[in-house]
């Protein structure tokens, strides 16, 4: 009988222990799932009513509740919201994101997320599965599918799967990027280059170095410059006083205050004879000096007999030129297709030029026809075929034909992103879409 009681008490004790353990686990486990949330069937947008924010559909029907102090766009997938000082991330269907991996998301790098936890950075995939734990002082993109990770001022390089390419030993600065397959690195005050596998292809021997462009990079020692190729070999001596990067197979070089051009073997193709020389763009280069600029082709022939004061390189078949302190446009043949009469002409995009005339802004086509009248006070800030500009102290938006698509009623219109732009009116900030619909009620 006693042994039977002992077995009974032992069984009851084990059952009680399991029950208590389950209760404690449910209460204190830090990664228990969130309660199932309401989810929209359509995309939602940041909505403001009074001083509170929430989400709404395109018919301005509020989803769930207006409980946030602010909402802004984080990336294509998530909104960033604040509620009583607490940061929350919400997807475009209204579901609050649980971030068990850290305290907050910092940035989106090519579809991956940098997150923060206890003052350190980590790296996760699009589903917030941790790839690199939060042990780094910083994580930033180097392009080409690679990231730099920083510990104590020194960086290493990893791919987006977390695989190490270069151990943590280089002082890589934020802003450096792989360009043409090479990464510029400074070590002990000297520059060199790594390839995509982290191999040193150019030793750390140069005082200065540019990024690789079109297979070449200029480098310098003791204020003399030359070029290296992708194998890290010098194709010219370090003898030039100034250089520009290769474009269209030629690079401008300076020697004794005169400029000319060399080819990719280092051979001088256009004699070193010009006071100034700029890169070849679309087969033409600007040479000369202030008040006496002109364009040449690769055969060192002038494309017209006109000289200009200040001019731009060719882009999309045209170049903006200045003569008599007024701006005009020439085509690839050197013909003036827009007579210099404007105060300023900006680059050719979307088949039009934005121009300034008598302190007002408008737009013209490549024949000089006025597409948008010169009545606007702010230079156009373009996004696709939408131009943000100003009139009578307010900002609005035009299409490329000059039609007002968003009225001039805002104090500020910020850049469009995901077809939405944040605007400010009467001290209140909120969002509008590309058709001018306001996601806002007073």
Secondary structure, 3 states (H helix, E strand, C coil): CHHHHHHHHHHHHHHHHHHHHHHHHHHHCCCCCCCCCCCCCCCCEEEEECCEEEEECCCCCEEEEEEECEEEECCCCEEEEEECCEEEEEECCCCECCCCCCCEEEEEECCEEEEEECCEEEEECCCCCEEEEEEECEEEEEECCEEEEEECCEEEEEECCCCEEEEEEECCCCCCCEECCEEEEEECCEEEEECCCCCEEEEEEECEECCCECCEEEEEECCEEEEEECCCCECCCCCECEECCCECCEEEEEECCEEEEECCCCCEEEEEEECEECCCECCEEEEEECCEEEEECCCCCECCCCCECCECCCECCEEEEEECCEEEEEECCCCEEEEEEECEEEEEECCEEEEEECCEEEEECCCCCEEEEEEECCCCEEECCEEEEEECCEEEEEECCCCEEEEEEECEEEEEECCEEEEEECCEEEEEECCCCEEEEC
